[in-house]
Amino acid sequence: MATRRNFLHKLGLASAALLSTPNLFANKAIQKGKNKINHSPPIVISTWSHGIEANAEAVRVLNTGGSALGAVESGVRVVEADENNHSVGIGGYPDASGRVSLDASIMDHQGNAGAVCYLEDIIHPISVARKVMEETPHVMLAGNGALDFALQQGFNRQNLLTPKMEKEWKKWTETSEYKPVVNFENHDTIGLLVLDNENRLAGACTTSGMMYKLPGRVGDSPIIGAGLFVDGEVGAATATGMGELMMKTLGSFLIVELMRNGHSAQESCEIAIKRIWNRYSDDQNSKFFQVGYLALSKDGDIGAYSILPGFQYALAVNGENKLFDADFFIKG
């Protein structure tokens, strides 16, 4: 069944010709292919400080003979299971009605993909997404359909709203003021990319979404091409931040296509961020706009860039696993 989702990979190949004209996407001030640094695999890179623990688990999987796909799933499951992390899995921020709903996607080097959105009562949406990829002819299941499928696959149902988050939600209902701020104080997502020893790429992205979002809201994380995109011949990209912006620009897909056309991973992230800002900075809420991208090429080149300061990423390579501050567009 998985081969039915290879259309994603073929779509990327077909788009290469369309994107081959640099002026469509490239900033003329950016020299194509500049400053590439090719690290040797295995390489694990993920969003935010919780990526340190996720990376450690992904590296453990790789060191015990696991694949890139197994590593990305296992890595983000660590964060999904952490009740003290309020943007992913159990303990995640509820929506405006007090319900916790989760989104996730996963993709391998062959272009196979699976996703779930608006999934309730299941602690590990990333594993359900992998089951969608491997056990169905579909890419995405949503809401009650995703829940029914998860239960059929043997996943256990449990309440994801912890007492702490319920208390905070009840306090919020006193004003019900929605502020879509996404930064170090509201991490929003974990995206994790892996290049394994066999030069296979994979990616995973999982989230509980924006805190106190409108019920039914789905962000970019489960959308292939927006929150995550992997092309085994080129590279992978993932996103964090205000999902509506990534959905409008398909930034993860764009980054991979830019790498296909010779840009470094860093250049590709920068171009994608500038694309968002050039299109949407006139919005009255632009002061809240935060998007962070990570990229990893098939050659081991990495990139990280955001609109505003505060975006961090964890990188595990050459036996080290460290947290870094990403460069950003709006300075001063």
C-alpha positions as CSV (number, residue, x, y, z in Angstrom):
1,M,0.0,0.0,0.0
2,A,2.8,2.4,0.8
3,T,3.7,2.7,-2.8
4,R,0.5,4.6,-3.4
5,R,1.9,7.5,-1.5
6,N,5.0,7.7,-3.7
7,F,3.1,10.4,-5.7
8,L,4.5,12.8,-3.1
9,H,8.0,12.0,-4.3
10,K,7.0,12.2,-7.9
11,L,5.3,15.5,-7.3
12,G,8.6,16.8,-6.0
13,L,10.5,15.6,-9.1
14,A,7.9,17.1,-11.4
15,S,8.1,20.5,-9.7
16,A,11.9,20.7,-10.1
17,A,11.5,22.0,-13.7
18,L,9.0,24.7,-12.5
19,L,11.4,25.9,-9.8
20,S,14.6,25.8,-11.9
21,T,14.5,29.5,-12.6
22,P,16.3,31.0,-9.6
23,N,14.4,34.4,-9.8
24,L,11.2,32.6,-8.8
25,F,12.4,32.1,-5.3
26,A,15.9,33.3,-4.7
27,N,17.0,36.6,-3.2
28,K,19.6,38.0,-5.6
29,A,21.8,38.9,-2.6
30,I,22.1,35.2,-1.7
31,Q,24.8,33.3,-3.6
32,K,23.6,29.8,-4.5
33,G,25.4,27.0,-2.7
34,K,27.5,29.2,-0.5
35,N,28.7,28.0,2.9
36,K,27.6,24.4,2.6
37,I,29.0,22.2,5.5
38,N,28.5,18.5,4.9
39,H,28.4,16.6,8.1
40,S,28.9,12.8,8.1
41,P,25.9,10.7,9.1
42,P,24.2,9.9,11.3
43,I,22.7,13.3,11.8
44,V,19.7,14.2,13.9
45,I,18.3,17.7,14.1
46,S,15.1,18.9,15.8
47,T,13.2,22.0,17.0
48,W,13.5,23.7,20.4
49,S,15.2,22.6,23.6
50,H,13.0,19.5,24.0
51,G,14.9,18.3,20.9
52,I,17.8,17.4,23.1
53,E,15.9,14.5,24.7
54,A,14.3,13.5,21.4
55,N,17.7,13.5,19.6
56,A,19.2,11.3,22.3
57,E,16.5,8.7,21.7
58,A,16.8,8.9,18.0
59,V,20.5,8.4,18.2
60,R,20.0,5.4,20.5
61,V,17.7,3.8,17.9
62,L,20.3,4.5,15.1
63,N,23.1,3.1,17.2
64,T,21.2,-0.2,17.8
65,G,20.6,-0.7,14.1
66,G,17.4,1.2,13.6
67,S,16.4,3.1,10.5
68,A,15.9,6.8,10.0
69,L,12.1,6.2,10.1
70,G,12.3,4.4,13.4
71,A,14.5,7.0,14.8
72,V,12.3,10.0,14.0
73,E,9.2,8.2,15.4
74,S,11.0,7.1,18.6
75,G,12.6,10.5,19.1
76,V,9.4,12.6,19.0
77,R,7.5,10.0,21.2
78,V,9.8,11.1,24.1
79,V,8.3,14.6,23.9
80,E,4.8,13.4,23.3
81,A,4.9,11.4,26.5
82,D,6.3,14.3,28.6
83,E,3.5,15.8,30.7
84,N,5.7,18.8,31.4
85,N,5.9,19.7,27.8
86,H,2.7,21.7,27.0
87,S,2.9,21.8,23.3
88,V,3.0,18.2,22.3
89,G,1.1,15.0,23.3
90,I,-0.2,14.5,26.9
91,G,-0.2,17.7,28.9
92,G,-0.5,19.8,25.7
93,Y,-2.4,23.0,25.7
94,P,-6.2,22.5,25.2
95,D,-8.3,24.4,22.7
96,A,-10.7,27.1,23.7
97,S,-13.3,24.4,24.7
98,G,-10.8,22.7,27.0
99,R,-10.1,19.7,24.7
100,V,-6.6,18.5,23.7
101,S,-6.4,17.6,20.0
102,L,-3.2,16.5,18.4
103,D,-1.7,16.7,14.9
104,A,1.3,14.7,13.5
105,S,3.0,13.6,10.3
106,I,5.8,11.3,9.3
107,M,7.6,10.7,6.0
108,D,10.4,8.5,4.8
109,H,13.1,8.6,2.1
110,Q,10.9,6.9,-0.5
111,G,8.1,9.5,-0.4
112,N,5.8,7.5,1.8
113,A,3.8,9.7,4.2
114,G,1.2,9.4,6.9
115,A,-0.6,12.0,9.1
116,V,-3.4,12.5,11.6
117,C,-5.1,15.7,12.6
118,Y,-7.5,16.7,15.3
119,L,-6.8,13.4,17.1
120,E,-8.0,13.2,20.7
121,D,-7.3,10.8,23.5
122,I,-4.2,9.1,22.0
123,I,-0.8,10.0,23.5
124,H,1.3,9.2,20.5
125,P,-0.2,10.6,17.3
126,I,3.1,10.1,15.5
127,S,2.8,6.4,15.8
128,V,-0.8,6.5,14.5
129,A,0.5,8.6,11.6
130,R,3.0,5.9,10.8
131,K,0.2,3.3,10.9
132,V,-1.8,5.4,8.5
133,M,1.3,5.4,6.2
134,E,2.0,1.7,6.4
135,E,-1.5,0.1,6.9
136,T,-3.8,2.2,4.8
137,P,-4.0,3.5,1.2
138,H,-4.3,7.0,2.6
139,V,-2.1,9.8,3.8
140,M,-4.2,11.5,6.4
141,L,-7.0,10.6,8.8
142,A,-8.8,13.2,10.9
143,G,-10.9,13.5,14.0
144,N,-13.1,10.6,15.0
145,G,-12.0,8.7,12.0
146,A,-8.4,8.9,13.2
147,L,-9.4,7.9,16.7
148,D,-11.4,4.9,15.6
149,F,-8.4,3.8,13.4
150,A,-6.0,4.2,16.3
151,L,-8.2,2.1,18.6
152,Q,-8.5,-0.6,15.9
153,Q,-4.7,-0.6,15.7
154,G,-4.4,-1.3,19.4
155,F,-3.6,2.1,20.8
156,N,-4.9,2.9,24.3
157,R,-7.3,5.7,24.9
158,Q,-6.5,8.2,27.7
159,N,-7.3,11.7,28.8
160,L,-4.7,14.1,27.6
161,L,-5.8,17.1,29.6
162,T,-3.7,17.1,32.8
163,P,-4.8,18.7,36.0
164,K,-2.3,21.5,35.6
165,M,-3.4,22.3,32.0
166,E,-7.1,22.1,33.1
167,K,-6.4,24.6,35.8
168,E,-4.6,27.0,33.4
169,W,-7.4,26.6,30.8
170,K,-10.1,27.5,33.4
171,K,-8.1,30.6,34.4
172,W,-7.8,31.6,30.7
173,T,-11.6,31.3,30.3
174,E,-12.0,34.3,32.6
175,T,-10.9,36.5,29.8
176,S,-10.7,34.1,26.8
177,E,-8.1,36.4,25.2
178,Y,-6.4,34.7,22.3
179,K,-2.7,35.7,21.6
180,P,-1.1,33.6,18.9
181,V,2.4,34.1,20.1
182,V,4.9,31.4,19.2
183,N,8.4,31.5,20.6
184,F,10.5,30.1,23.4
185,E,7.6,30.5,25.9
186,N,5.2,28.6,23.7
187,H,7.1,26.0,21.7
188,D,4.2,24.7,19.7
189,T,5.8,21.8,17.9
190,I,8.6,19.3,17.6
191,G,9.9,18.5,14.2
192,L,12.8,16.0,13.9
193,L,14.9,15.1,10.8
194,V,17.3,12.2,10.5
195,L,20.0,11.1,8.0
196,D,21.1,7.6,9.0
197,N,24.2,5.6,8.2
198,E,22.6,4.2,5.1
199,N,22.0,7.8,3.8
200,R,18.3,7.4,4.3
201,L,16.3,10.5,5.3
202,A,13.1,10.6,7.4
203,G,11.2,13.3,9.2
204,A,8.5,13.6,11.9
205,C,6.4,16.5,13.2
206,T,4.0,16.4,16.1
207,T,2.1,19.0,18.1
208,S,-0.9,19.9,20.2
209,G,-1.1,23.2,18.2
210,M,-1.6,26.7,19.3
211,M,-2.8,27.0,22.9
212,Y,-6.5,27.9,23.2
213,K,-7.0,27.6,19.5
214,L,-10.5,27.5,18.0
215,P,-12.0,24.0,18.3
216,G,-11.4,22.2,15.0
217,R,-8.3,24.2,14.1
218,V,-5.5,22.3,12.4
219,G,-2.1,23.7,11.8
220,D,0.8,22.9,9.5
221,S,2.3,20.0,11.3
222,P,0.2,17.2,9.7
223,I,0.2,18.8,6.3
224,I,2.8,17.2,4.0
225,G,4.7,20.1,2.3
226,A,3.9,22.6,5.0
227,G,5.1,21.3,8.4
228,L,7.2,18.5,6.9
229,F,8.6,17.3,3.6
230,V,11.2,14.6,2.8
231,D,12.7,13.8,-0.5
232,G,15.2,11.0,-0.2
233,E,17.2,12.2,-3.2
234,V,17.6,15.8,-2.0
235,G,16.8,16.5,1.7
236,A,14.2,17.2,4.3
237,A,12.7,20.2,6.1
238,T,10.3,20.8,9.0
239,A,8.7,23.8,10.5
240,T,7.5,25.3,13.8
241,G,5.6,28.4,14.7
242,M,2.4,29.9,13.3
243,G,1.1,27.1,11.2
244,E,-1.2,29.3,9.1
245,L,1.8,30.9,7.5
246,M,3.5,27.7,6.6
247,M,0.3,26.3,5.1
248,K,-0.1,29.4,2.9
249,T,3.4,29.1,1.5
250,L,4.2,25.3,1.7
251,G,7.6,26.3,3.2
252,S,8.9,22.8,3.9
253,F,8.3,21.7,0.3
254,L,9.8,25.0,-0.9
255,I,13.0,24.5,1.1
256,V,13.5,21.0,-0.3
257,E,13.0,22.3,-3.9
258,L,15.5,25.1,-3.3
259,M,18.0,22.5,-2.1
260,R,17.3,20.5,-5.2
261,N,18.2,23.5,-7.3
262,G,21.6,24.0,-5.7
263,H,20.9,26.2,-2.7
264,S,22.5,25.3,0.6
265,A,20.2,24.2,3.5
266,Q,20.7,27.5,5.2
267,E,20.0,29.6,2.1
268,S,16.9,27.6,1.5
269,C,15.6,28.3,5.0
270,E,16.3,31.9,4.7
271,I,14.6,32.2,1.4
272,A,11.5,30.5,2.7
273,I,11.3,32.8,5.7
274,K,11.8,35.9,3.5
275,R,9.0,34.6,1.3
276,I,6.6,34.6,4.3
277,W,7.7,38.0,5.5
278,N,7.5,39.6,2.0
279,R,3.9,38.3,1.5
280,Y,2.4,38.8,5.0
281,S,4.3,41.4,7.0
282,D,1.6,44.0,6.3
283,D,-0.9,41.9,8.3
284,Q,-1.9,43.7,11.5
285,N,-0.8,40.7,13.6
286,S,2.7,40.5,12.0
287,K,4.4,41.4,15.3
288,F,3.3,38.0,16.5
289,F,4.6,36.2,13.5
290,Q,7.1,33.5,14.3
291,V,8.2,30.7,12.0
292,G,11.2,28.6,12.3
293,Y,12.5,26.2,9.7
294,L,15.1,23.4,9.9
295,A,16.6,21.7,6.8
296,L,18.9,18.7,6.3
297,S,20.3,17.7,2.9
298,K,21.1,14.3,1.7
299,D,24.8,15.4,1.8
300,G,24.6,16.3,5.5
301,D,24.2,20.0,5.1
302,I,22.0,21.7,7.7
303,G,20.0,24.9,7.9
304,A,18.0,26.8,10.6
305,Y,16.3,30.1,10.4
306,S,13.4,32.0,11.8
307,I,11.5,35.3,11.5
308,L,12.1,36.5,15.1
309,P,14.8,35.7,17.7
310,G,14.2,32.9,20.1
311,F,14.0,29.8,17.9
312,Q,16.4,27.1,19.1
313,Y,17.3,23.7,17.6
314,A,19.1,20.6,18.8
315,L,21.8,19.0,16.7
316,A,23.2,15.6,17.3
317,V,26.2,14.8,15.1
318,N,29.8,13.5,15.6
319,G,28.9,12.1,19.0
320,E,27.6,15.4,20.4
321,N,24.1,16.6,21.1
322,K,23.9,20.3,21.6
323,L,21.3,23.2,21.6
324,F,21.8,26.2,19.3
325,D,20.2,29.5,18.7
326,A,19.1,29.9,15.1
327,D,19.8,33.0,13.1
328,F,16.8,35.1,12.4
329,F,15.4,37.7,10.0
330,I,14.0,40.6,12.1
331,K,17.0,42.2,13.9
332,G,17.1,45.3,16.0
